[in-house]
Amino acid sequence: MLTYIDVHFIYTLPVVAVLALITWPFISRFELFKIGFVCTMAFVYTTPWDNYIIFNNAWMYKPKNILAVIGYVPVEEYMFFVIQTLMTSLWALILTRWSPACFNFNFNKTSYTLIRWIPILVLAMTTIQGYNIAVPGKNTFYLGCIMWWSCPVIMFLWYGAGNYFVKKSTSSAIAVIVPTLYLCWVDRIALKDDVWHINEKTSLNIFVVDDLPFEECLFFLITNMIIVLGSMAFDKSYGLADTYTFEFSLCSSSSWNYYSQQMQQFVRAECDMSPSPVSDIRQCLNVLKRASKSFNVASLVFPAGIRLHLIILYAFCRVTDDMIDSEPKVGVKKQKLKLIETFIDELFADRSSDYDVKTSITPRKPEVNWEQYRLDLTDEELSCFRAISRISFYLPRKPFYELLDGYRWDVDGKTVQNETDLLLYSSYVAGSVGTLCVYVMVYKSGTQINDDKRHDFVIEKAQQMGQVLQIVNISRDIVTDSETLGRCYVPSEYMDDVAADVNTLCSDRDPWTLGSDKLKSYATRMIRLANRYQLESLEGIRYLPYEVRGPVLVATDIYRGVACAVEASPTYPRRASLGKWDKIFVGVNSLYFKSLKYFFQSDHCKHC
């Protein structure tokens, strides 16, 4: 005979375990807090109600089918409060994490108001009606108790997150319906085996299917709705803070001020906010999708807030690089470079040192003369400039000036003489970005690298990782750089006839004249250079916040997959890349398996 604890061991706990295994790489500190908070609230709010229901004999349990009773409720029932919340929260995480929260804000005042208040009005009336019909001993008791108990919570959550829930209607519906159907199935099995019993005298005796009362289906539907709404309330609140960094400026902490700000984010109607930041972020994402399919795929596995700000950072670096590369006239290139430099000067005008950041005080909006940029930038470029200005307060200025040094290298047409030059150029244009990525990951995860030596070590490895990835890109893009830009980053020391090869690549823009074998040999030598530093650069991963270790490894391995594709090709490929399924395989392998060593290895740094 099935017992209540058997139900958990056979039907509920295994599902939670599977979902936990699937989602563990995506469980950031924020997700842990969110799920823990929702579980706690579910337990606290449901406990007195459940005791009241059982006290009035709506549910009944045979003593032989339960372990023990606390109050009027079996121990297994208390377990179920948490188990169901975990199950539905993890399932909702799988479905809802893939798009930035800001893309699900509703800025239409009329529809926002209607979506917010009409359901609340209906729920208020339902609460009153439920209270009136919840008379102990009557057949409407169970239904009425569900109504008056659940509706006030849904009203509260709907006030802050109802519009967000509706904007994500497809994933929201699946997040609610699937666990509801599963738990109804489990409930029917338990009812048929008499693990628990629904009192016919306090139930409508309407059955959805044999042995499954209508009230039970409604209970699971409503409770899962509450869990998903609670999760989305957190997502919406975090999304507002990620998007409107000056309006909600506090970094994650356990302070009362931070929790107060979280509540402000929850109740704030996004229709009262400017849609401009979201439009800018959308432009940034378009830049990413167009310019780098590899990083676009890799970015999906980062926690939401970190992903959003990495997209902004990547987009700014890409559009500024394109501003230089797409302009054929040297004089205009220099003007554009000067414009970018002026903008960076304005962003960091209040900094006292290269690595001074403004995270301990309310961020100051940079005093940027946007009028001059509106005249000289495209709409897309202007969006990326505005987006980076909103997150610049916690970023250091030095990497941006290193980026300018890389652009200046291109503007001046400086050649790469040797591997030292190649490493230096890669440090300027990619090592600097690696440094900025570390600052994004640390700040947005709400952590710090307190030890100065460890901090310097992590930054050094991030710069090295940037160099490795840039060299891989260069080895892949010899033909592209030559044909589209008239540029060559192959070290001159690799060439038998420097003048002839450089002329072919830069002036004639006819790289295939060199022959596939020679192009392949150049690429292979650069990849070997990258390989010498690749494993060493990964040593810094274990000192990053734990929620980004797997995603960082995914990003590096996808790029490294490109290098393997170049090496494996019998001839030099026009533009080597990984296929969709190859990227998925690399991502899964890196995220779930290869990353484990960065969690279990000792946290002691021998270099520090």
Secondary structure, 3 states (H helix, E strand, C coil): CCCHHHHHHHHHHHHHHHHHHHHHHHCCHHHHHHHHHHHHHHHHHHHHHHHHHHHCCCEECCHHHCCCEECCEEHHHHHHHHHHHHHHHHHHHHHHCCCCHHHHCCCCHHHHHHHHHHHHHHHHHHHHHHHHHCCCCCCCHHHHHHHHHHHHHHHHHHHHHHHHHHHCHHHHHHHHHHHHHHHHHHHHHHHHCCCCEECHHHCCCCEEECCEEHHHHHHHHHHHHHHHHHHHHHHHHHHHHHHCCCCCCCCCCCCHHHHHHHHHHHHCCHHHCCCHHHHHHHHHHHHHHHHCHHHHHHHCCCCHHHHHHHHHHHHHHHHHHHHHHCCCCHHHHHHHHHHHHHHHHHHCCCCCCCCCCCCCCCCCCCCCCHHHHHHHCCHHHHHHHHHHHHHHHHCCCHHHHHHHHHHHHHHCCCCCCCHHHHHHHHHHHHHHHHHHHHHHHHHHCCCCCCCHHHHHHHHHHHHHHHHHHHHHHHHHCHHHHHHHHCCCCCCHHHCCCHHHHHHHHHHCCCHHHHCHHHHHHHHHHHHHHHHHHHHHHHHHHHHCCHHHHHHHHHHHHHHHHHHHHHHHCCCCCCCCCCCHHHHHHHHHHHHHCHHHHHHHCCCCCCCC
